[in-house]
């Protein structure tokens, strides 16, 4: 009986310690979000239905912070557009480039909306395969080096191409994001596994 009681005490203490660590980690996470000006964060599988659901929540939060209806609409529109680009690339590339066992992993995304230095920003991240990384890198490097007038011209050219071949134009979505971002879009890739990379894209409203 004494040994059983002792074992239960050890388990109880272990669980208590884990809970305390979890609480501390959550607090540190919240503190870091506040430092970065982040007031909305989503992590998990993303779909069109989920996008609509979290869109309502995000719009409510922005309305609580922002008095300008124009700014609210801009931030919400960039959020929808940027997230839909991630969904589009998922549907377009995952099944084509990866084995079936890896496509589920690619459905997970991270979406962050924050406020810093007087501007709102939207940051989206997800895992992509190497081929998609190469394609995105080429497109985004071009966009980073174009000014607003050049971006507008580039958009018109790509729009005509997409219209001619009947494509949905994943590139058009990226150009549109670059056109409406106050500062040049930011992006990066980090290798997470063999042939897989975590990609993030940040735009400023």
Residue, then its C-alpha position, 0 to 999 in steps of 0.5 A: x500500500x505504501x509503495x502504491x501511495x508513493x507511486x501515485x504521489x510521484x505521478x501526481x507531482x509529475x503531472x503537476x510539474x508538466x502543468x506548471x511548465x505548460x502554463x509557463x510556456x503558454x504565458x511566454x507564448x502570449x508575451x511574445x505575441x504581444x511583443x510582435x503586435x500579434x492579435x490574431x493567430x491560427x495554426x492547423x489545417x486550412x480549408x475554404x470553410x475554415x477560412x470563412x469561419x475564422x474570417x468572421x472572428x478576425x473581422x470582429x477583432x479588427x473592428x474592435x481595434x480600428x475605427x476606419x472602415x476602409x482600413x478594416x476592409x483592407x486588412x480583411x481583404x489581404x487576409x482572405x487573399x493571402x490565405x486563399x493563395x496558400x489554399x490554391x497552391x496546396x490544391x494545385x501542387x500537393x498531389x502532383x509533387x508528393x507521395x500520398x503519405x505527405x499530402x496531409x502534412x502539407x494541409x497545415x498552415x499558420x496565419x498571423x495578423x498583427x500591428x507594428x510601426x503604425x501598420x497592420x501586417x498579414x503573415x501566412x506560412x505552410x509546408x511546401x515541397x522542393x519544386x514548389x519552393x523553387x517556383x515560388x522563390x523565382x516568382x517572389x524575387x521578381x516581385x520584390x525588385x519591382x516598383x508599383x508601376x512595374x508591378x501594375x504592368x507585370x500584372x496586366x501582362x500576366x493577366x492576359x497570359x492567364x486569360x489566354x490559356x484559361x488558367x486560374x493564375x496562381x502567379x496573379x494572386x502573388x502579384x496582387x499581394x505585392x501590388x497592395x502591400x505598402x512595403x515589399x513583400x517578405x518571404x523565406x523558406x526553412x528546411x523542415x524535412x527531406x524535400x520539405x520546406x516551411x514557407x512564409x509570406x508577409x505583406x503590410x497593409 
